[in-house]
Amino acid sequence: MCSTLTGHMAHAQTPSATDTQVQTPETKPTENPAEPEAHGTRVHWQDLPRNILLDQKAILTSPLHINRVNRKWWLLFGGTAAALIAADRKISGGLPHTGAQISMSRWTSRFGADYSIYPLTASFFFAGKLGDNPRARDTARIGIEALADAEITVNILKFATQRPRPPDDGGRGRFWDGGDSFPSGHSIKAWALARVVAREFNHSKIVPVLAYGLASTVSVSRFVGRRHFASDAFVGATLGWFIGDYVYRKHHVPSAKSNVISWIVSHVSFNSP
């Protein structure tokens, strides 16, 4: 395959007599069509339904694609989640139960609620339209898709695990007992959007910090406010991060920039079969 591709490239680079043209002053060199734009996406609003279906196929089948390269990261994720699940009852039992703590946690967790996170995502689109900022518009398009993927994924997991919330079963943290605690929906959506925003605005130092800081606040608030166990918040945050990253990489034109985190993610996150 490599030799065939090399042969085609060599053939394409050798001009024939009929292809050779004399450049006149009026003739301008043609831009290289293969060169990607500095910024842009491959996704449009009308593509969202199909893209979400393909995303879900990749996300739900991702455990089937564990290999030697990514298995250590899956083991790290699974091991941490299992350790937290085993310790959830003790961790939740050690939390203070003051009214101020519960009230503050419920207030800050609102940043991850649907009535906050979807309008926030839409605001990127309108800001991009008004300010002629394609980066902001792309954030809205990719962000909405990431949120939709996170919403579907978290509801499938909630239905499958049936874990009651901490106050509903005395903090025992049992599964398959008629609840909807695992994983945290606020966490998965907050981190999915945070990852998209952080990657779209990776040229800025403050935007990723603000995005991840807000997502972390939501996750901690859901746990401290006794709406979720520690493992609920951790699994939701981790899945949201990978979903946001997967959707961004799938539909954003790659740039020449890369870093260690991007390399790790390319070996860990969801792979299409």
ZIRA-V377391 format. One record per backbone hydrogen bond with DSSP energy under -0.5 kcal/mol. NH is the residue of the N-H (numbers start at 1). CO is the residue of the C=O. Records with the same first field share a line. If there is no record, write none. Layout:
NH->CO ; CO
//
This chain:
5->1
6->2
7->3
8->4
9->5
10->6
11->7
12->8
13->9
14->10 ; 11
15->13
20->16
23->21
24->22
27->24
33->31
35->32
36->34
42->251
43->251
47->44
48->45
51->47
52->48
53->49
54->50
55->51
56->52
57->53
58->54
59->55
60->56
61->57
62->59
64->61
65->62
66->63
71->67
73->70
74->70
75->71
76->72
77->73
78->74
79->75
80->76
81->77
82->78
83->79
84->80
85->81
86->82
87->83
88->84 ; 85
91->87
92->88
93->89
94->90 ; 91
95->92
102->98
103->99
104->100
105->101
106->102
107->103
108->104
109->105
110->107
111->108
112->109
113->110
116->113
117->113
118->114
119->114
120->116
121->117
122->118
123->119
124->120 ; 121
125->121 ; 122
126->122
127->123
128->124
129->125
130->126
131->127
132->129
133->128
134->132
137->133
138->134
139->135
140->136
141->137
142->138
143->139
144->140
145->141
146->142
147->143
148->144
149->145
150->146
151->147
152->148
153->149
154->150
155->151
156->152
157->153
158->154
159->155
160->156
161->157
162->158
164->162 ; 174
167->226
168->165
169->165 ; 166
171->166
172->169
176->161
177->162
181->163
183->181
184->232
188->184
189->185
190->186
191->187
192->188
193->189
194->190
195->191
196->192
197->193
198->194
199->195
200->196
201->197
202->199
204->201
208->204
209->205
210->206
211->207
212->208
213->209
214->210
215->211
216->212
217->213
218->214
219->215
220->216
221->217
222->218
223->219
224->220
225->221
226->223
227->222
228->222
233->229
234->230
235->231
236->232
237->233
238->234
239->235
240->236
241->237
242->238
243->239
244->240
245->241
246->242
247->243
248->244
249->245
250->246
251->247
252->248
253->40
263->259
264->260
265->261
266->262
267->263 ; 264
268->264 ; 265
269->265
//
